[in-house]
Structures are given as C-alpha cells and as structure tokens.
Amino acid sequence: MDISGSVALVTGAPGGIGRAFVSELLKRGAAKVYIAARDAASLSDLMAGGDERLVPLTLDVTDLAQVEAAVAAAPDVTFLINNAGFAAFEGAISAPDLSSARREMDVNYFGALALTRAFSPILAASGGGAVLNMLSMVSLVSLPMAATYSASKAAGLSLTRSIRAELSAQGTLVVGVLAAQTETPMGARLPEPRLTPEEVVSDSLDAIQADQNDEVVAGALSRGAYAAFTADPKAFQAKMSARLPQR
Ligand SMILES: NC(=O)c1ccc[n+]([C@@H]2O[C@H](COP(=O)([O-])OP(=O)(O)OC[C@H]3O[C@@H](n4cnc5c(N)ncnc54)[C@H](OP(=O)(O)O)[C@@H]3O)[C@@H](O)[C@H]2O)c1
C-alpha cells in the first residue's frame, strides 16, 4: 500500500514508537495522520510542529464509546496502526493480583481487536487499506519478568493472523510487527542494547509499502533474535526463562 496519500490513525501516538510512526508517516507523504491519545494534552508537542496534516483524537482503546467516537471523527482512515500498549513487567505468580494482567490484555489484545473491528468497514470502503499491529518478540517466546504482557502479545499475534485471513476478502493488508527491546519509556525496563524507535518504524512501514501481508521482523537486533529463535526455539525460550521477575 502506498503510504504517500494515505490517511493514517496511530493509537498511543505520544509514546516512543508512536511518535516515530507519526514523524515517518509525515515524511513519507501521508495525506493526514490522526494522532490518538488517552489524554489529548499529551499531543501538544506533536501538534506544536504546526503540520496541518495532524489531527488530534482523544482515544482510550479500552473504551468502546471512545472507539465509536473515533470512527465517527475519522471516517476516511485507510491505514490503522494499533500501536498503543501497556506492560506492567510483573510475574504471573508474583504479581500482587490480576489487575495488571487484565489491563495488558485490555489494551494490547482487546484494544487492537476493538479498533480493527470498528475500522474494518471504513478500510473496506477505501478499497482495502491496511492494518499494522505492534507485536513483539515476546509474541513468540515468554519472558517471565513480563509474563502477562508476553501472554497478551502472544494473543495479539494469534489475533493478527486470524484478522489477516478474515480481511483478505476485502483486500485489507494486515502486518504484524515483531520487535525486540526498543529505546522508549516502556523499553527502558528491558536490557541493552536496544533498537531505536526509528528503525522499528522504518522496517514496519517498508513492509506496508511492499504489501508484505505477513509478520515483519523489524530492526537488526530483532532479526538476530528471530534467527536464534528459529534455529532452536527451545534453547531460545530457555534463555528467556532465565529472566525472572524482580520482586
Ligand atoms: N519498547 C519496546 O521495547 C517494545 C518492543 C516491542 C513492541 N513494543 C510495542 O510497541 C508499542 C509502543 O510501545 P512504546 O515502546 O512506544 O511504549 P510507550 O512509549 O510506553 O508508549 C505506549 C503508548 O501507548 C499508550 N497507551 C497505553 N494504554 C492506552 C490505552 N488504554 N489507550 C490508548 N493509548 C494507550 C500510552 O499512553 P499513556 O501515556 O496515556 O499511557 C503511550 O502513548 C506497544 O504496543 C508495545 O507493546 C514495544
């Protein structure tokens, strides 16, 4: 899909990877970019750049009324980027209760599901369009120090594959991004070295432009991790299993 001339919607736009998406979409000639955030005030510095193609939206992806309002406010979207995410970095057993696990599933899994369901008729009307889901290397392997986040991202990968199959009839491209630790507020909790948000976004948007209706492994660090995973999935899981919760 051509990014030039597209109308994109980025959830979690003020976050580390969200900002990089916004900036690269503008560089690649998007006609309009809806920048969505739970708190519209967090978009002020993005808006301060004065690019008239940016349209702010208040959107908590876990709030179905706000999702419906976003559809009404952005009826011309051709490219949906499900980027919003939350990670509590807690163990499955050592977490004090289930609240973070539920929030991770709500944001990372149900949020992407709700947005994609809501926008799929709009994408169909535009001739197909594209959906990009920000997944993770922990969609493939479990990281005990972020146990319930890993589970939500594994659910996200499964969902992405089903959505791809279901939306193929309407010609919607569905790309899932597998990325390793990235230099953002979320990624700061993960070990170095880290990817830059820009390299994750560049490889992700290249996949969209190349109509790669599949998962994309974004960034050199991710490709190294993915090669190790595919060479020996059990050994790779054993290495990740050594990273236990801190508490
Ligand atoms: N950083 C990494 O190492 C890494 C690696 C692979 C994949 N990813 C994925 O990449 C995506 C972006 O992460 P990031 O690293 O850029 O993290 P980040 O800097 O923490 O940004 C996450 C963004 O998501 C927003 N968000 C959280 N809950 C939301 C909700 N209910 N509704 C709407 N927005 C919500 C946050 O807004 P608030 O500030 O309002 O909470 C924030 O703007 C996530 O899906 C993440 O899982 C990250």
The ligand as an SDF file (V2000), in Angstrom:
LIG
                    3D

 48 52  0  0  0  0  0  0  0  0999 V2000
    9.5800   -0.5730   23.7190 N   0  0  0  0  0  0  0  0  0  0  0  0
    9.7500   -1.8720   23.4600 C   0  0  0  0  0  0  0  0  0  0  0  0
   10.7410   -2.5000   23.8740 O   0  0  0  0  0  0  0  0  0  0  0  0
    8.7440   -2.5800   22.5650 C   0  0  0  0  0  0  0  0  0  0  0  0
    9.1660   -3.7340   21.8910 C   0  0  0  0  0  0  0  0  0  0  0  0
    8.2460   -4.4040   21.0710 C   0  0  0  0  0  0  0  0  0  0  0  0
    6.9640   -3.9340   20.9530 C   0  0  0  0  0  0  0  0  0  0  0  0
    6.5710   -2.8250   21.6320 N   0  0  0  0  0  0  0  0  0  0  0  0
    5.1920   -2.3720   21.4750 C   0  0  0  0  0  0  0  0  0  0  0  0
    5.2110   -1.1450   20.7650 O   0  0  0  0  0  0  0  0  0  0  0  0
    4.0650   -0.3660   21.1130 C   0  0  0  0  0  0  0  0  0  0  0  0
    4.5040    1.0310   21.5320 C   0  0  0  0  0  0  0  0  0  0  0  0
    5.2840    0.9160   22.7140 O   0  0  0  0  0  0  0  0  0  0  0  0
    6.3630    2.0000   23.1850 P   0  0  0  0  0  0  0  0  0  0  0  0
    7.6090    1.2710   23.4180 O   0  0  0  0  0  0  0  0  0  0  0  0
    6.3290    3.1690   22.2930 O   0  0  0  0  0  0  0  0  0  0  0  0
    5.7750    2.3400   24.6300 O   0  0  0  0  0  0  0  0  0  0  0  0
    5.4350    3.7320   25.3310 P   0  0  0  0  0  0  0  0  0  0  0  0
    6.4530    4.7470   24.9980 O   0  0  0  0  0  0  0  0  0  0  0  0
    5.1800    3.3620   26.7450 O   0  0  0  0  0  0  0  0  0  0  0  0
    4.0610    4.1680   24.6200 O   0  0  0  0  0  0  0  0  0  0  0  0
    2.8780    3.4400   24.7810 C   0  0  0  0  0  0  0  0  0  0  0  0
    1.7340    4.3380   24.3710 C   0  0  0  0  0  0  0  0  0  0  0  0
    0.5150    3.5860   24.4740 O   0  0  0  0  0  0  0  0  0  0  0  0
   -0.4270    4.4140   25.1520 C   0  0  0  0  0  0  0  0  0  0  0  0
   -1.4930    3.6740   25.8340 N   0  0  0  0  0  0  0  0  0  0  0  0
   -1.4010    2.8480   26.9160 C   0  0  0  0  0  0  0  0  0  0  0  0
   -2.6270    2.4340   27.2640 N   0  0  0  0  0  0  0  0  0  0  0  0
   -3.5020    3.0130   26.3920 C   0  0  0  0  0  0  0  0  0  0  0  0
   -4.9080    2.9750   26.2330 C   0  0  0  0  0  0  0  0  0  0  0  0
   -5.6880    2.2660   27.0740 N   0  0  0  0  0  0  0  0  0  0  0  0
   -5.4800    3.6750   25.2220 N   0  0  0  0  0  0  0  0  0  0  0  0
   -4.7120    4.4170   24.3880 C   0  0  0  0  0  0  0  0  0  0  0  0
   -3.3700    4.5140   24.4880 N   0  0  0  0  0  0  0  0  0  0  0  0
   -2.7740    3.8070   25.4790 C   0  0  0  0  0  0  0  0  0  0  0  0
    0.4110    5.2040   26.1460 C   0  0  0  0  0  0  0  0  0  0  0  0
   -0.3380    6.3130   26.5770 O   0  0  0  0  0  0  0  0  0  0  0  0
   -0.3140    6.8080   28.1250 P   0  0  0  0  0  0  0  0  0  0  0  0
    0.9790    7.5550   28.2380 O   0  0  0  0  0  0  0  0  0  0  0  0
   -1.5420    7.6560   28.2060 O   0  0  0  0  0  0  0  0  0  0  0  0
   -0.3630    5.5920   28.9920 O   0  0  0  0  0  0  0  0  0  0  0  0
    1.5940    5.5690   25.2580 C   0  0  0  0  0  0  0  0  0  0  0  0
    1.3080    6.7000   24.4660 O   0  0  0  0  0  0  0  0  0  0  0  0
    3.3600   -1.1350   22.2270 C   0  0  0  0  0  0  0  0  0  0  0  0
    2.2970   -1.8860   21.6670 O   0  0  0  0  0  0  0  0  0  0  0  0
    4.4460   -2.0560   22.7540 C   0  0  0  0  0  0  0  0  0  0  0  0
    3.9000   -3.2010   23.3690 O   0  0  0  0  0  0  0  0  0  0  0  0
    7.4420   -2.1200   22.4350 C   0  0  0  0  0  0  0  0  0  0  0  0
  1  2  1  0
  2  3  2  0
  2  4  1  0
  4  5  1  0
  4 48  2  0
  5  6  2  0
  6  7  1  0
  7  8  2  0
  8  9  1  0
  8 48  1  0
  9 10  1  0
  9 46  1  0
 10 11  1  0
 11 12  1  0
 11 44  1  0
 12 13  1  0
 13 14  1  0
 14 15  2  0
 14 16  1  0
 14 17  1  0
 17 18  1  0
 18 19  2  0
 18 20  1  0
 18 21  1  0
 21 22  1  0
 22 23  1  0
 23 24  1  0
 23 42  1  0
 24 25  1  0
 25 26  1  0
 25 36  1  0
 26 27  1  0
 26 35  1  0
 27 28  2  0
 28 29  1  0
 29 30  1  0
 29 35  2  0
 30 31  1  0
 30 32  2  0
 32 33  1  0
 33 34  2  0
 34 35  1  0
 36 37  1  0
 36 42  1  0
 37 38  1  0
 38 39  2  0
 38 40  1  0
 38 41  1  0
 42 43  1  0
 44 45  1  0
 44 46  1  0
 46 47  1  0
M  CHG  2   8   1  16  -1
M  END
$$$$
